[in-house]
Amino acid sequence: MSWIGFNTAVSGLLTSQRKLHITNHNIANANTEGYSRQIATQNATVPHRLPGIGFVGTGTDITSIDRVRDSYLDYKYRTENAPLGEWEIKRNTLLDIEHILKETEDEGLSKYVDDFFKSLEDLSKNPSDDSYRVAVREKAISMTNHLNETATKLYNLERDVNYQINAQVKKVNDIGSQIRNLNEQIYKLEIDGNKANDLRDQRDLLISELSKLVNVQVTEQDGKLKVSIGGASLVEHSNLSRLQDPPRTVVSEISGEKLVQVEWENGNKLALKSGEIKGLLDVRDGSGVNGQYGGIPYYVERLNDFADIFAKKINEVHSLGYNANGASGINLFYQPMDDSTAPPTEIPISAATIKIDPRIIESLDNIAAGKYSNEADDNNNILDIIGLRESKSFFSGSKHSQGTPEDYITSILSTLGVDSQSAIRMQDNQKLILSGIETRIESVSSVDPDEEMADMVRFMKTYTASAKMISTLDAIFDITVNRLGLVGR
């Protein structure tokens, strides 16, 4: 029965050797993103029965090599990763809007409005002096140019966000394709019951990346993985449902740009609860009404509302006066009209296209300073325009805000500030939550070099002990075969 002892020693030798290989693999991948520490499950082999004596052990064997992974922590990470992606997008986009509006003491819409009214005040002191009329015209042009540039930058931001959405759609399809390919490989490799640990790590890393783009749900049954977005399957084992690419487009109501729509290839809308794509869609399409998020369209609409009411209020008073030649006043502001048959007062003036009336650019005499005549010292019409600045009913026709021009601008900035602070808080909260989950995942799955070194020493000792046992058995066999019976010869 000496073979039992020899096989037992060999099994210990091989088991220790395999565990050293696993430890080596762990150490080599200590810095590999997404890698999960692997451990071997070791069991005693079936004992041998000796009649009249009992059972004697026959050694040990490795029954499986498994990843150290907590599926609940994976679920929590994917659940919380999507809101983080959403609020990162919203925070960054609101920061871009703040930079575009760049409301400071030295620049911004408030400064241009203030300069415009100050030029009117200077003109009211000497209405016949063309130098002051030039200042009024130039400050009015500067204000309209600022509105034009601000609106154009918001349109460009909309275009950039739209481009990001298109890129993210392609990324979702690409990740889905990679997950499907890994599903097929893993299923084939695991058909004999073993685990394709490294491929599973790659797949989980892709799912984690996907979870920041969209809200995902992951289930696995009988070795077949399913990844869903909003209840609809993206990957079901070897079947892939793609998002429509190239996507269908619709025309933006604020800029006329073609905006991509996020849909499945069958035309169904993608149900999103969180993720970067939802954040991008909210900031690109959010009008801020009926519970919608206040995104780029909301701030464009606020600027348009300001430009329209401001221009029409000023025009209303300016057109009642008289110019330097005694003719009736004209509008100070206007915008090019596509429909020339519509009454000018009924056509909304947008921030992107508001201009100074060309007749005022051509002749400073068309600035209507007087209210009663073309007398050189008549400044009453200019005074009436200046008086509008302090009127609390200036924006009484607005659905967004009331008060003076400065009050209206302040309300835009206040809303932006509140939205930005909310996005910052939400992002910071999600980062804190996710950081806690990541710490727990690392404590469970990451490779600790110190722990692996301790295991290496331990397995090396068992390897050495098993080798020593084989040497001992070899010596026993040598004595038994070659030396017994030689005594007395």
Summary of the structure (lengths in Angstrom):
residues: 489
radius of gyration: 38.3
end to end distance: 28.5
largest distance: 151.3
contacts: 1533
relative contact order: 0.14
helix: 57%
strand: 12%
